[in-house]
Amino acid sequence: MSLLSEFKEFAVKGNVVDMAVGIIVGAAFGKIVSSLVKDIIMPPVGLLLGGVNFSDLNVVLKDAQGEVEAVTINYGVFIQTILDFVIVAFAIFVAIKAMNAAKRAREEEVEAAPEAPPEPSDEVKLLTEIRDLMAKQS
């Protein structure tokens, strides 16, 4: 099997396509959550903390000189990224928890009301009677 045909077989498998869709949807979801954090959650948090904007927090290692920019450690951006991660992780946790609860409820419904086997049709009943009569004659 050539390398190209192996790659084609790998690329068209359902798991790879599902993973690609998951990554694309995850990236879009990440943008939504980042906007939620930046535009909705952080302004009130900053207000409660006295107007602090985490993104602006930094430590200057070397001041700017002429056209050379200052060298800074931007720990506020790091705090913002951690906050984004925690909110994304919590949102995913809630979504998975809801899906698992729905799945459990559906499984409990199936277990609680097992289906009775369907009643055999008239033809099947007749054929069974014929089979039993032939077995008696033998």
C-alpha positions in Angstrom: 0.0 0.0 0.0 1.5 3.3 -1.0 2.0 6.2 1.3 -0.6 8.3 -0.6 -3.3 5.6 -0.4 -2.6 5.1 3.3 -3.0 8.8 3.9 -6.3 8.9 1.9 -7.6 6.0 4.0 -6.6 7.8 7.2 -8.0 11.2 6.1 -11.4 10.0 5.1 -12.1 8.0 8.3 -15.0 9.3 10.3 -12.9 10.0 13.4 -10.6 12.3 11.6 -13.5 14.3 10.1 -15.2 14.4 13.5 -12.0 15.6 15.1 -11.6 18.4 12.4 -15.2 19.5 13.0 -14.6 19.5 16.7 -11.5 21.7 16.4 -13.2 24.2 14.1 -16.2 24.4 16.4 -13.9 24.6 19.5 -12.0 27.5 17.9 -15.2 29.4 17.2 -16.5 28.6 20.8 -13.2 29.9 22.1 -13.7 33.2 20.4 -17.2 33.5 21.8 -15.9 32.8 25.3 -13.0 35.2 24.9 -15.5 37.9 24.0 -17.7 37.0 26.9 -14.8 37.3 29.3 -13.3 40.5 27.7 -16.5 42.4 27.0 -19.0 41.1 29.6 -17.3 39.6 32.7 -14.1 41.6 33.0 -15.6 45.2 33.1 -17.6 44.4 36.3 -14.7 42.5 37.8 -12.3 45.4 37.0 -14.9 47.8 38.5 -15.1 45.7 41.7 -11.3 45.7 41.9 -11.1 49.5 41.6 -10.8 49.9 37.8 -8.0 47.4 37.3 -7.6 46.1 33.8 -5.7 42.8 33.9 -4.4 43.2 30.4 -2.5 46.4 31.4 -0.7 44.8 34.4 3.0 44.4 33.7 6.5 44.7 35.2 8.9 46.9 33.3 12.4 45.3 33.0 13.9 48.0 30.8 12.3 51.3 29.9 11.8 52.4 26.3 14.7 54.3 24.8 14.1 56.2 21.6 12.6 53.8 19.0 13.3 50.7 21.1 10.2 49.5 23.0 10.2 48.8 26.7 10.9 45.2 27.8 8.0 44.1 30.0 6.7 41.0 31.7 2.9 41.1 30.9 1.5 39.1 33.8 -1.9 40.7 33.3 -2.3 39.1 29.9 -1.3 35.8 31.6 -4.0 36.3 34.3 -6.5 37.1 31.5 -5.6 33.9 29.6 -6.0 31.8 32.7 -9.4 33.3 33.4 -10.4 32.6 29.8 -9.3 29.0 30.2 -11.2 28.5 33.5 -14.4 29.9 31.9 -14.0 27.7 28.8 -13.3 24.6 30.9 -16.4 25.4 33.0 -18.6 25.9 30.0 -17.5 22.6 28.5 -18.0 20.9 31.9 -21.6 22.1 32.1 -22.3 21.1 28.5 -20.9 17.6 29.0 -22.7 17.3 32.3 -26.0 18.2 30.6 -25.4 15.7 27.8 -24.5 12.9 30.3 -27.7 13.7 32.3 -29.8 13.5 29.1 -28.1 10.2 28.1 -28.7 8.7 31.6 -32.4 9.8 31.5 -32.8 8.2 28.1 -31.1 5.0 29.3 -33.3 4.8 32.4 -36.4 5.2 30.2 -35.3 2.3 28.1 -34.5 0.1 31.2 -37.8 1.0 32.9 -40.0 0.1 30.0 -38.5 -2.9 28.3 -40.3 -3.7 25.1 -42.3 -7.0 25.0 -41.5 -9.1 22.0 -43.9 -8.4 19.1 -46.8 -10.8 18.7 -46.1 -13.3 15.9 -48.1 -12.8 12.7 -50.8 -15.2 11.7 -48.6 -16.8 9.1 -45.9 -17.5 11.7 -48.5 -19.0 14.0 -49.9 -21.2 11.2 -46.4 -22.3 10.1 -45.6 -23.2 13.7 -48.7 -25.3 14.0 -47.8 -27.1 10.8 -44.3 -27.8 12.0 -45.6 -29.2 15.3 -48.1 -31.5 13.5 -45.3 -32.8 11.2 -43.1 -33.4 14.2 -45.9 -35.5 15.8 -46.3 -37.6 12.7 -42.6 -38.5 12.4 
